[in-house]
Amino acid sequence: MAEFHPFKDMKESAKAQHEVDKANFEAVKAESKANWEEAKLSPKQRQALMRQEREEQKAKAEARTAAAQERIEKIRSAKR
């Protein structure tokens, strides 16, 4: 049977949490830099970027709709 070592467990948990915090910090830092770079864009470049983002969002929404329709059809065919 494995022995219980509360301080060892706490140390491992603290290390794991530190890694999570470090990764989150790096993500926020990168997002902040991306926001800064986007803020420096010209209006024409910003519009092009926003258009691209809208097209990506639309494609994702259409894919989700298609997946939901497939699920509906699968359920309906199983009922028959």
MIPA-131287 format. One record per atom (N, C-alpha, C, O, CB): residue number from 0; x, y, z. Coordinates in nm, 2 decimals, padded with zeros to 4 digits, always signed. Glycine has a CB too. Example, Ala and Ser with C-alpha at 12.3 -4.5 7.8 and 13.67 -1.06 7.14 Angstrom:
! residues 2
<site 0 <+01.32 -00.57 +00.78>>
<site 0 <+01.23 -00.45 +00.78>>
<site 0 <+01.32 -00.33 +00.78>>
<site 0 <+01.42 -00.33 +00.85>>
<site 0 <+01.13 -00.45 +00.90>>
<site 1 <+01.28 -00.22 +00.71>>
<site 1 <+01.37 -00.11 +00.71>>
<site 1 <+01.29 +00.00 +00.79>>
<site 1 <+01.34 +00.11 +00.80>>
<site 1 <+01.41 -00.06 +00.57>>
END
This chain:
! residues 80
<site 0 <+00.08 -00.12 +00.00>>
<site 0 <+00.00 +00.00 +00.00>>
<site 0 <+00.09 +00.12 +00.00>>
<site 0 <+00.19 +00.13 +00.07>>
<site 0 <-00.10 +00.00 +00.12>>
<site 1 <+00.05 +00.22 -00.08>>
<site 1 <+00.13 +00.34 -00.09>>
<site 1 <+00.12 +00.43 +00.04>>
<site 1 <+00.01 +00.43 +00.10>>
<site 1 <+00.09 +00.43 -00.21>>
<site 2 <+00.23 +00.48 +00.08>>
<site 2 <+00.23 +00.57 +00.20>>
<site 2 <+00.18 +00.71 +00.16>>
<site 2 <+00.20 +00.75 +00.05>>
<site 2 <+00.37 +00.57 +00.26>>
<site 3 <+00.12 +00.77 +00.26>>
<site 3 <+00.07 +00.90 +00.24>>
<site 3 <+00.17 +01.00 +00.30>>
<site 3 <+00.20 +01.00 +00.41>>
<site 3 <-00.07 +00.92 +00.31>>
<site 4 <+00.21 +01.10 +00.21>>
<site 4 <+00.31 +01.20 +00.25>>
<site 4 <+00.25 +01.34 +00.22>>
<site 4 <+00.26 +01.38 +00.11>>
<site 4 <+00.45 +01.18 +00.18>>
<site 5 <+00.18 +01.39 +00.32>>
<site 5 <+00.11 +01.52 +00.29>>
<site 5 <+00.20 +01.63 +00.24>>
<site 5 <+00.16 +01.71 +00.15>>
<site 5 <+00.04 +01.57 +00.41>>
<site 6 <+00.32 +01.64 +00.29>>
<site 6 <+00.41 +01.75 +00.25>>
<site 6 <+00.46 +01.73 +00.11>>
<site 6 <+00.47 +01.82 +00.03>>
<site 6 <+00.52 +01.77 +00.34>>
<site 7 <+00.48 +01.60 +00.08>>
<site 7 <+00.52 +01.57 -00.06>>
<site 7 <+00.41 +01.60 -00.16>>
<site 7 <+00.43 +01.65 -00.27>>
<site 7 <+00.57 +01.42 -00.07>>
<site 8 <+00.29 +01.56 -00.12>>
<site 8 <+00.17 +01.59 -00.21>>
<site 8 <+00.15 +01.74 -00.23>>
<site 8 <+00.12 +01.78 -00.34>>
<site 8 <+00.05 +01.52 -00.14>>
<site 9 <+00.17 +01.81 -00.12>>
<site 9 <+00.15 +01.96 -00.13>>
<site 9 <+00.26 +02.02 -00.22>>
<site 9 <+00.23 +02.11 -00.29>>
<site 9 <+00.16 +02.02 +00.01>>
<site 10 <+00.38 +01.97 -00.21>>
<site 10 <+00.49 +02.02 -00.29>>
<site 10 <+00.46 +01.99 -00.44>>
<site 10 <+00.48 +02.08 -00.52>>
<site 10 <+00.62 +01.96 -00.24>>
<site 11 <+00.42 +01.87 -00.47>>
<site 11 <+00.39 +01.83 -00.60>>
<site 11 <+00.27 +01.92 -00.66>>
<site 11 <+00.27 +01.96 -00.77>>
<site 11 <+00.35 +01.69 -00.61>>
<site 12 <+00.17 +01.94 -00.57>>
<site 12 <+00.05 +02.02 -00.61>>
<site 12 <+00.10 +02.16 -00.64>>
<site 12 <+00.05 +02.23 -00.73>>
<site 12 <-00.05 +02.01 -00.51>>
<site 13 <+00.18 +02.22 -00.55>>
<site 13 <+00.23 +02.36 -00.57>>
<site 13 <+00.31 +02.37 -00.70>>
<site 13 <+00.30 +02.47 -00.77>>
<site 13 <+00.31 +02.40 -00.45>>
<site 14 <+00.39 +02.27 -00.73>>
<site 14 <+00.47 +02.27 -00.85>>
<site 14 <+00.38 +02.27 -00.98>>
<site 14 <+00.40 +02.35 -01.07>>
<site 14 <+00.57 +02.15 -00.86>>
<site 15 <+00.28 +02.18 -00.97>>
<site 15 <+00.18 +02.17 -01.08>>
<site 15 <+00.11 +02.30 -01.10>>
<site 15 <+00.09 +02.35 -01.21>>
<site 15 <+00.09 +02.06 -01.06>>
<site 16 <+00.06 +02.36 -00.99>>
<site 16 <-00.01 +02.49 -01.00>>
<site 16 <+00.08 +02.60 -01.05>>
<site 16 <+00.03 +02.69 -01.12>>
<site 16 <-00.06 +02.53 -00.86>>
<site 17 <+00.21 +02.60 -01.01>>
<site 17 <+00.30 +02.70 -01.06>>
<site 17 <+00.31 +02.69 -01.22>>
<site 17 <+00.32 +02.79 -01.28>>
<site 17 <+00.44 +02.68 -01.00>>
<site 18 <+00.32 +02.57 -01.27>>
<site 18 <+00.33 +02.55 -01.41>>
<site 18 <+00.20 +02.60 -01.48>>
<site 18 <+00.21 +02.66 -01.59>>
<site 18 <+00.34 +02.40 -01.44>>
<site 19 <+00.09 +02.58 -01.42>>
<site 19 <-00.04 +02.63 -01.48>>
<site 19 <-00.04 +02.78 -01.48>>
<site 19 <-00.07 +02.84 -01.57>>
<site 19 <-00.16 +02.58 -01.40>>
<site 20 <+00.00 +02.84 -01.36>>
<site 20 <+00.01 +02.98 -01.35>>
<site 20 <+00.11 +03.04 -01.45>>
<site 20 <+00.08 +03.15 -01.52>>
<site 20 <+00.05 +03.03 -01.21>>
<site 21 <+00.22 +02.98 -01.47>>
<site 21 <+00.32 +03.02 -01.57>>
<site 21 <+00.27 +03.02 -01.71>>
<site 21 <+00.29 +03.11 -01.79>>
<site 21 <+00.45 +02.93 -01.56>>
<site 22 <+00.20 +02.91 -01.74>>
<site 22 <+00.14 +02.90 -01.88>>
<site 22 <+00.03 +03.00 -01.90>>
<site 22 <+00.02 +03.06 -02.01>>
<site 22 <+00.08 +02.76 -01.90>>
<site 23 <-00.05 +03.03 -01.80>>
<site 23 <-00.16 +03.13 -01.81>>
<site 23 <-00.09 +03.27 -01.83>>
<site 23 <-00.14 +03.35 -01.90>>
<site 23 <-00.25 +03.13 -01.69>>
<site 24 <+00.01 +03.30 -01.75>>
<site 24 <+00.08 +03.43 -01.76>>
<site 24 <+00.13 +03.45 -01.90>>
<site 24 <+00.12 +03.55 -01.96>>
<site 24 <+00.20 +03.44 -01.66>>
<site 25 <+00.20 +03.34 -01.96>>
<site 25 <+00.25 +03.35 -02.10>>
<site 25 <+00.14 +03.37 -02.20>>
<site 25 <+00.16 +03.45 -02.29>>
<site 25 <+00.33 +03.22 -02.13>>
<site 26 <+00.02 +03.31 -02.18>>
<site 26 <-00.09 +03.33 -02.27>>
<site 26 <-00.14 +03.47 -02.26>>
<site 26 <-00.17 +03.53 -02.37>>
<site 26 <-00.20 +03.23 -02.23>>
<site 27 <-00.16 +03.52 -02.14>>
<site 27 <-00.20 +03.66 -02.13>>
<site 27 <-00.10 +03.76 -02.19>>
<site 27 <-00.14 +03.86 -02.25>>
<site 27 <-00.23 +03.70 -01.98>>
<site 28 <+00.02 +03.73 -02.17>>
<site 28 <+00.13 +03.82 -02.22>>
<site 28 <+00.12 +03.82 -02.38>>
<site 28 <+00.13 +03.92 -02.44>>
<site 28 <+00.27 +03.77 -02.18>>
<site 29 <+00.11 +03.70 -02.44>>
<site 29 <+00.10 +03.69 -02.58>>
<site 29 <-00.03 +03.76 -02.63>>
<site 29 <-00.02 +03.83 -02.74>>
<site 29 <+00.10 +03.54 -02.62>>
<site 30 <-00.14 +03.74 -02.56>>
<site 30 <-00.26 +03.80 -02.61>>
<site 30 <-00.25 +03.96 -02.60>>
<site 30 <-00.30 +04.03 -02.69>>
<site 30 <-00.38 +03.76 -02.52>>
<site 31 <-00.19 +04.01 -02.50>>
<site 31 <-00.17 +04.15 -02.48>>
<site 31 <-00.08 +04.20 -02.60>>
<site 31 <-00.12 +04.31 -02.65>>
<site 31 <-00.10 +04.18 -02.35>>
<site 32 <+00.02 +04.13 -02.63>>
<site 32 <+00.10 +04.17 -02.74>>
<site 32 <+00.03 +04.17 -02.87>>
<site 32 <+00.04 +04.26 -02.96>>
<site 32 <+00.23 +04.08 -02.75>>
<site 33 <-00.06 +04.07 -02.89>>
<site 33 <-00.14 +04.06 -03.01>>
<site 33 <-00.24 +04.18 -03.02>>
<site 33 <-00.26 +04.24 -03.13>>
<site 33 <-00.22 +03.93 -03.02>>
<site 34 <-00.30 +04.21 -02.91>>
<site 34 <-00.39 +04.33 -02.90>>
<site 34 <-00.32 +04.46 -02.94>>
<site 34 <-00.37 +04.54 -03.01>>
<site 34 <-00.45 +04.34 -02.76>>
<site 35 <-00.20 +04.47 -02.89>>
<site 35 <-00.12 +04.59 -02.91>>
<site 35 <-00.08 +04.60 -03.06>>
<site 35 <-00.10 +04.71 -03.12>>
<site 35 <+00.01 +04.59 -02.83>>
<site 36 <-00.04 +04.49 -03.12>>
<site 36 <-00.01 +04.49 -03.26>>
<site 36 <-00.14 +04.52 -03.35>>
<site 36 <-00.13 +04.59 -03.45>>
<site 36 <+00.05 +04.35 -03.31>>
<site 37 <-00.25 +04.46 -03.31>>
<site 37 <-00.38 +04.49 -03.38>>
<site 37 <-00.41 +04.64 -03.37>>
<site 37 <-00.47 +04.70 -03.46>>
<site 37 <-00.49 +04.41 -03.32>>
<site 38 <-00.39 +04.70 -03.25>>
<site 38 <-00.42 +04.84 -03.23>>
<site 38 <-00.34 +04.93 -03.32>>
<site 38 <-00.38 +05.04 -03.36>>
<site 38 <-00.40 +04.88 -03.09>>
<site 39 <-00.22 +04.89 -03.36>>
<site 39 <-00.13 +04.97 -03.45>>
<site 39 <-00.17 +04.95 -03.60>>
<site 39 <-00.11 +05.02 -03.68>>
<site 39 <+00.01 +04.92 -03.43>>
<site 40 <-00.26 +04.87 -03.63>>
<site 40 <-00.30 +04.85 -03.77>>
<site 40 <-00.37 +04.97 -03.83>>
<site 40 <-00.44 +05.05 -03.75>>
<site 40 <-00.39 +04.72 -03.79>>
<site 41 <-00.36 +04.99 -03.96>>
<site 41 <-00.43 +05.10 -04.02>>
<site 41 <-00.58 +05.05 -04.03>>
<site 41 <-00.61 +04.94 -04.02>>
<site 41 <-00.38 +05.13 -04.17>>
<site 42 <-00.67 +05.15 -04.05>>
<site 42 <-00.81 +05.11 -04.06>>
<site 42 <-00.84 +05.01 -04.16>>
<site 42 <-00.92 +04.92 -04.14>>
<site 42 <-00.90 +05.24 -04.08>>
<site 43 <-00.78 +05.02 -04.28>>
<site 43 <-00.80 +04.92 -04.39>>
<site 43 <-00.75 +04.78 -04.35>>
<site 43 <-00.82 +04.69 -04.37>>
<site 43 <-00.72 +04.97 -04.52>>
<site 44 <-00.63 +04.78 -04.28>>
<site 44 <-00.58 +04.65 -04.24>>
<site 44 <-00.67 +04.59 -04.13>>
<site 44 <-00.70 +04.47 -04.13>>
<site 44 <-00.44 +04.66 -04.18>>
<site 45 <-00.72 +04.68 -04.04>>
<site 45 <-00.81 +04.63 -03.93>>
<site 45 <-00.94 +04.57 -03.99>>
<site 45 <-00.99 +04.47 -03.94>>
<site 45 <-00.84 +04.75 -03.83>>
<site 46 <-00.99 +04.64 -04.09>>
<site 46 <-01.12 +04.59 -04.15>>
<site 46 <-01.09 +04.46 -04.22>>
<site 46 <-01.18 +04.37 -04.21>>
<site 46 <-01.17 +04.69 -04.26>>
<site 47 <-00.98 +04.44 -04.28>>
<site 47 <-00.95 +04.31 -04.35>>
<site 47 <-00.93 +04.20 -04.24>>
<site 47 <-00.98 +04.09 -04.26>>
<site 47 <-00.82 +04.32 -04.43>>
<site 48 <-00.87 +04.23 -04.13>>
<site 48 <-00.85 +04.14 -04.02>>
<site 48 <-00.99 +04.10 -03.96>>
<site 48 <-01.02 +03.98 -03.94>>
<site 48 <-00.76 +04.19 -03.91>>
<site 49 <-01.07 +04.20 -03.94>>
<site 49 <-01.21 +04.17 -03.89>>
<site 49 <-01.29 +04.09 -03.98>>
<site 49 <-01.36 +04.00 -03.94>>
<site 49 <-01.28 +04.30 -03.85>>
<site 50 <-01.28 +04.12 -04.11>>
<site 50 <-01.35 +04.04 -04.21>>
<site 50 <-01.31 +03.89 -04.21>>
<site 50 <-01.39 +03.80 -04.22>>
<site 50 <-01.33 +04.10 -04.36>>
<site 51 <-01.18 +03.87 -04.20>>
<site 51 <-01.12 +03.74 -04.19>>
<site 51 <-01.17 +03.66 -04.07>>
<site 51 <-01.21 +03.55 -04.08>>
<site 51 <-00.97 +03.74 -04.19>>
<site 52 <-01.17 +03.73 -03.96>>
<site 52 <-01.22 +03.67 -03.83>>
<site 52 <-01.37 +03.64 -03.84>>
<site 52 <-01.41 +03.53 -03.79>>
<site 52 <-01.20 +03.77 -03.71>>
<site 53 <-01.45 +03.73 -03.90>>
<site 53 <-01.59 +03.70 -03.92>>
<site 53 <-01.61 +03.58 -04.01>>
<site 53 <-01.70 +03.49 -03.98>>
<site 53 <-01.67 +03.82 -03.98>>
<site 54 <-01.53 +03.57 -04.12>>
<site 54 <-01.55 +03.45 -04.21>>
<site 54 <-01.51 +03.32 -04.13>>
<site 54 <-01.58 +03.22 -04.15>>
<site 54 <-01.46 +03.47 -04.33>>
<site 55 <-01.41 +03.33 -04.05>>
<site 55 <-01.37 +03.21 -03.97>>
<site 55 <-01.48 +03.17 -03.87>>
<site 55 <-01.52 +03.05 -03.86>>
<site 55 <-01.24 +03.23 -03.89>>
<site 56 <-01.54 +03.27 -03.81>>
<site 56 <-01.65 +03.24 -03.71>>
<site 56 <-01.77 +03.19 -03.78>>
<site 56 <-01.84 +03.09 -03.73>>
<site 56 <-01.69 +03.37 -03.64>>
<site 57 <-01.80 +03.24 -03.90>>
<site 57 <-01.91 +03.19 -03.98>>
<site 57 <-01.89 +03.04 -04.02>>
<site 57 <-01.98 +02.96 -04.01>>
<site 57 <-01.94 +03.28 -04.11>>
<site 58 <-01.77 +03.01 -04.07>>
<site 58 <-01.73 +02.88 -04.11>>
<site 58 <-01.75 +02.78 -03.99>>
<site 58 <-01.80 +02.67 -04.00>>
<site 58 <-01.59 +02.87 -04.16>>
<site 59 <-01.70 +02.82 -03.87>>
<site 59 <-01.72 +02.74 -03.75>>
<site 59 <-01.86 +02.72 -03.72>>
<site 59 <-01.90 +02.60 -03.68>>
<site 59 <-01.64 +02.80 -03.63>>
<site 60 <-01.94 +02.82 -03.72>>
<site 60 <-02.09 +02.81 -03.69>>
<site 60 <-02.16 +02.72 -03.79>>
<site 60 <-02.24 +02.64 -03.75>>
<site 60 <-02.15 +02.95 -03.69>>
<site 61 <-02.12 +02.73 -03.92>>
<site 61 <-02.18 +02.64 -04.02>>
<site 61 <-02.14 +02.50 -04.00>>
<site 61 <-02.22 +02.41 -04.02>>
<site 61 <-02.14 +02.68 -04.16>>
<site 62 <-02.02 +02.47 -03.95>>
<site 62 <-01.97 +02.34 -03.92>>
<site 62 <-02.05 +02.28 -03.80>>
<site 62 <-02.09 +02.16 -03.80>>
<site 62 <-01.82 +02.33 -03.90>>
<site 63 <-02.07 +02.36 -03.70>>
<site 63 <-02.15 +02.32 -03.59>>
<site 63 <-02.29 +02.29 -03.63>>
<site 63 <-02.35 +02.19 -03.58>>
<site 63 <-02.14 +02.43 -03.48>>
<site 64 <-02.35 +02.37 -03.71>>
<site 64 <-02.48 +02.35 -03.76>>
<site 64 <-02.49 +02.21 -03.84>>
<site 64 <-02.58 +02.14 -03.81>>
<site 64 <-02.53 +02.46 -03.85>>
<site 65 <-02.40 +02.19 -03.92>>
<site 65 <-02.39 +02.07 -04.00>>
<site 65 <-02.38 +01.94 -03.91>>
<site 65 <-02.45 +01.84 -03.93>>
<site 65 <-02.28 +02.07 -04.10>>
<site 66 <-02.29 +01.96 -03.81>>
<site 66 <-02.28 +01.85 -03.71>>
<site 66 <-02.41 +01.82 -03.64>>
<site 66 <-02.44 +01.70 -03.61>>
<site 66 <-02.16 +01.88 -03.61>>
<site 67 <-02.47 +01.93 -03.60>>
<site 67 <-02.60 +01.91 -03.52>>
<site 67 <-02.71 +01.85 -03.61>>
<site 67 <-02.78 +01.76 -03.57>>
<site 67 <-02.65 +02.05 -03.47>>
<site 68 <-02.71 +01.89 -03.74>>
<site 68 <-02.81 +01.83 -03.83>>
<site 68 <-02.78 +01.68 -03.85>>
<site 68 <-02.87 +01.60 -03.86>>
<site 68 <-02.80 +01.90 -03.97>>
<site 69 <-02.65 +01.64 -03.86>>
<site 69 <-02.61 +01.50 -03.87>>
<site 69 <-02.66 +01.42 -03.75>>
<site 69 <-02.71 +01.31 -03.76>>
<site 69 <-02.46 +01.48 -03.89>>
<site 70 <-02.64 +01.48 -03.63>>
<site 70 <-02.69 +01.41 -03.51>>
<site 70 <-02.84 +01.40 -03.51>>
<site 70 <-02.89 +01.29 -03.47>>
<site 70 <-02.65 +01.49 -03.38>>
<site 71 <-02.91 +01.50 -03.56>>
<site 71 <-03.06 +01.49 -03.56>>
<site 71 <-03.10 +01.38 -03.66>>
<site 71 <-03.19 +01.30 -03.62>>
<site 71 <-03.12 +01.63 -03.61>>
<site 72 <-03.04 +01.38 -03.77>>
<site 72 <-03.07 +01.27 -03.87>>
<site 72 <-03.04 +01.13 -03.82>>
<site 72 <-03.12 +01.04 -03.84>>
<site 72 <-03.00 +01.30 -04.00>>
<site 73 <-02.93 +01.12 -03.75>>
<site 73 <-02.89 +00.99 -03.69>>
<site 73 <-03.00 +00.95 -03.59>>
<site 73 <-03.03 +00.83 -03.59>>
<site 73 <-02.75 +01.00 -03.62>>
<site 74 <-03.04 +01.04 -03.50>>
<site 74 <-03.14 +01.01 -03.40>>
<site 74 <-03.27 +00.97 -03.47>>
<site 74 <-03.34 +00.87 -03.43>>
<site 74 <-03.16 +01.12 -03.31>>
<site 75 <-03.31 +01.05 -03.57>>
<site 75 <-03.44 +01.02 -03.64>>
<site 75 <-03.44 +00.88 -03.71>>
<site 75 <-03.54 +00.81 -03.71>>
<site 75 <-03.47 +01.13 -03.74>>
<site 76 <-03.32 +00.85 -03.77>>
<site 76 <-03.31 +00.72 -03.84>>
<site 76 <-03.31 +00.61 -03.74>>
<site 76 <-03.35 +00.50 -03.78>>
<site 76 <-03.19 +00.72 -03.93>>
<site 77 <-03.26 +00.63 -03.62>>
<site 77 <-03.26 +00.52 -03.52>>
<site 77 <-03.40 +00.49 -03.47>>
<site 77 <-03.42 +00.38 -03.42>>
<site 77 <-03.16 +00.56 -03.41>>
<site 78 <-03.48 +00.60 -03.47>>
<site 78 <-03.62 +00.58 -03.41>>
<site 78 <-03.70 +00.49 -03.51>>
<site 78 <-03.80 +00.43 -03.47>>
<site 78 <-03.68 +00.72 -03.39>>
<site 79 <-03.67 +00.49 -03.64>>
<site 79 <-03.75 +00.42 -03.73>>
<site 79 <-03.73 +00.27 -03.73>>
<site 79 <-03.79 +00.20 -03.81>>
<site 79 <-03.72 +00.47 -03.87>>
END
